[in-house]
Amino acid sequence: MTSKENDVCEISKLPSLYQTVVDNNLLNHKGHSKSLGQNFLLDPQITKKIARVAGALKGFTVLEVGPGPGGLTRAILEECPDKFFAIEKDSNCVAALKKLIDASQGKLQVLNDDAGNIKPQLLGSGQFKIIANLPYNVGTNLLLFWLKDLSRISSLTLMFQKEVALRITANSGCKDYGRLSILCQYLCQVERVFDLPPHVFKPAPKVFSSVVHFLPKPLTEDELSLVPFIEKITTAGFGQRRKMIRASLKSLFGESTLKTTLDDLGISETERPENLTIEQYLELARILRRMKSKIA
């Protein structure tokens, strides 16, 4: 029997996901759902589909956040990662994962902590893949936390509410386009892979969900050093979304310098922030970086 067949065999002996939820009273304990943003995905066909979006896991360390009763966790284990860390804030869910930990034969380690406290790179050496059905109330914050340091992260396969996924993958000129679109697409290749309706979750949320796959780009140190300036430009621009850019970016460049800069880049002063392309934002960020380096 191969290692993968053995892993699948051990997992198949466990109680069903639904039975795990019932046995551990996960849908009824105080604080469920609202405070932790928990919506459990119990369909094994869907969890397997999500795990396989991440590609081959052998040779990688996997990090999962919010495993709940362990649906996606089981699917990941069946793909045989070298190491597997799951971060779960809810102690009731940690207890529910005990049988799965035992079945993993030492491969799965569950950390009872807040994922925002743990940098993946500190969990071990080698390359990481992050795979998670993220709680709605912390999904964007966790994504931004991971984007700060993508070293040794080969991919991220993450589920968000569909509204957030649309913002991540949006192109210029549409209402969903903004700071998150530009930062994510500068640092990664991003793809919204598929959507999931509310009824596949327990309890059912009021919104659709989407799985987004991120492949970090091999950026140079010089390219990475542009990120703080991209953040400054996009914060100023989209912080006053309905204003023309001659007004929203004036505080960063000064009125005269901004007019010259926009003329040189062929950008109208009356454009709205959502109509500038990512490349135009990058050019503005490069110019702002040069300005700041001259001052320094």
Secondary structure, 3 states (H helix, E strand, C coil): CCHHHHHHHHHHCCCCHHHHHHHCCCCCCCCCCCCCCCCEECCHHHHHHHHHHCCCCCCCEEEEECCCCCHHHHHHHCCCCCEEEEECCCHHHHHHCHHHHHHCCCCEEEECCCHHHCCHHHHCCCCEEEEEECCCCCHHHHHHHHHCCCCCEEEEEEEEEHHHHHHHHCCCCCCCCCHHHHHHHHHEEEEEEEEECHHHEECCCCCCEEEEEEEECCCCHHHHCCHHHHHHHHHHHHHCCCCCHHHHCHHHHCHHHHHHHHHHHCCCCCCCHHHCCHHHHHHHHHHHHHHHHHHC
